[in-house]
Amino acid sequence: MSRIALVDDDRNILTSVAMTLEAEGYEVETFTDGQSALDAFCRKLPDIAVLDIKMPRMDGMELLQRLRQRTTMPVIFLTSKEDEIDEVLGLRMGADDYVKKPFSQRLLLERIRALMRRQEAMNADATAPPEENRIITRGELTMDALRHAVTWKGHDVALTVTEFLLLQALAQRPGFVKSRDQLMDVAYDDQVYVDDRTIDSHIKRLRKKMRAVDPDFFAIETLYGIGYRYNEA
């Protein structure tokens, strides 16, 4: 049974969403502030976390930042309807997806299912027979799907599931352009709609992580109005 953590200071949202998820067979933990959630996560991580941004004691942004220091666990942000800055910032900090408030619980459920399917697919790769494992080497880049591991010039780079899938899609065919729509198909379920800004934010986050180990990383090229391309050095 998959474990989902809901973190929101609105108890009505916690109660109603928890009931919906439990009815679908998920195990649900609820928290009303970021600090209590972080304390619990330090003891045992859930399989996925759904975080509100504006909360007492520790907001969702700080909680995500703390989490990304120790885990690539899938995270969905709940953002206010008016504040697009929160959405972009959350994605750049390492969230995998976001849902705007007020939201349909069915929509949130589909986003959770999509992330869980992607996570399960990654885990399935880790248990595949050796002959089915795929290691991609492109110049200084090495991607190991078996271990969900990435290195650049010998340095480990911790990527979320979304970031790994995007980099894998680009690196599989160096020199070929991937449109944003193609990258959406790779990283997201067919039933889940995301806009161009979501893909752009993930790519910016991916570049930032690569440049943290190598300031001269420029292997991912933006072709404005078209998409992205991986250039093998």
Secondary structure, 3 states (H helix, E strand, C coil): CCEEEEECCCHHHHHHHHHHHHHCCCEEEEECCHHHHHHHHHHCCCCEEEEECCCCCCCHHHHHHHHHCCCCCCEEEEECCCCHHHHHHHHHHCCCEEEECCCCHHHHHHHHHHHHHHHHHHHHHHCCCHHHCCEEEECCEEEECCCCEEEECCEECCCCHHHHHHHHHHHCCCCCEEEHHHHHHHHCCCCCCCCHHHHHHHHHHHHHHHHHHCCCCCCEEEECCCEEEECCC
